[in-house]
């Protein structure tokens, strides 16, 4: 190794070092989302974000109502 690291850091680098190229094929990427699946995913994400924002608003309103 051309690195001057020592101790545990060097040990981990040596253990993760590639010794030789793999003879296995690379993994295959999953197929891309279908348009409807992507739309549903984005809708769920937007709904979750709105729900969290609603909870935050309710929390801050409850704090304001408790102030003397």
C-alpha positions in Angstrom: 0.0 0.0 0.0 1.2 3.5 -0.8 -0.6 5.0 2.1 1.1 5.9 5.4 -1.9 5.0 7.6 -1.1 2.8 10.6 -2.9 0.8 13.3 -6.5 -0.1 13.0 -7.0 2.3 10.0 -4.4 0.4 8.0 -5.8 -3.0 9.1 -9.3 -2.1 7.8 -7.9 -0.7 4.5 -5.9 -3.9 4.0 -8.9 -6.1 4.7 -11.1 -4.2 2.2 -8.4 -4.2 -0.5 -9.3 -5.9 -3.8 -6.8 -8.7 -4.4 -8.0 -9.8 -7.9 -10.8 -9.1 -10.3 -14.1 -10.9 -9.7 -15.1 -13.6 -12.1 -18.8 -13.0 -11.3 -21.1 -10.9 -13.5 -22.1 -7.5 -12.0 -25.5 -7.3 -10.4 -28.4 -6.3 -12.6 -30.3 -3.1 -11.8 -34.0 -3.4 -11.2 -36.2 -2.3 -14.0 -37.2 1.4 -13.8 -40.5 2.4 -12.3 -43.6 2.3 -14.5 -45.2 5.8 -14.8 -48.1 4.8 -12.5 -45.8 3.3 -9.9 -43.7 6.4 -9.8 -46.8 8.6 -9.6 -48.1 6.6 -6.6 -44.7 6.7 -4.9 -44.4 10.5 -5.3 -48.0 10.9 -4.1 -47.3 8.9 -0.9 -44.2 10.9 -0.3 -46.1 14.2 -0.7 -48.8 12.9 1.6 -46.3 12.0 4.2 -44.6 15.3 4.0 -48.0 17.1 4.4 -48.9 15.0 7.4 -45.6 15.8 9.2 -46.1 19.5 8.4 -49.6 19.3 9.9 -48.2 17.7 13.0 -45.6 20.4 13.3 -48.2 23.2 12.9 -50.4 21.5 15.5 -47.5 21.3 17.9 -46.5 25.0 17.5 -50.2 26.1 17.9 -50.4 24.1 21.1 -47.2 25.7 22.4 -48.6 29.2 21.6 -51.9 28.4 23.4 -50.0 27.4 26.6 -48.2 30.7 26.8 -49.5 33.1 29.5 
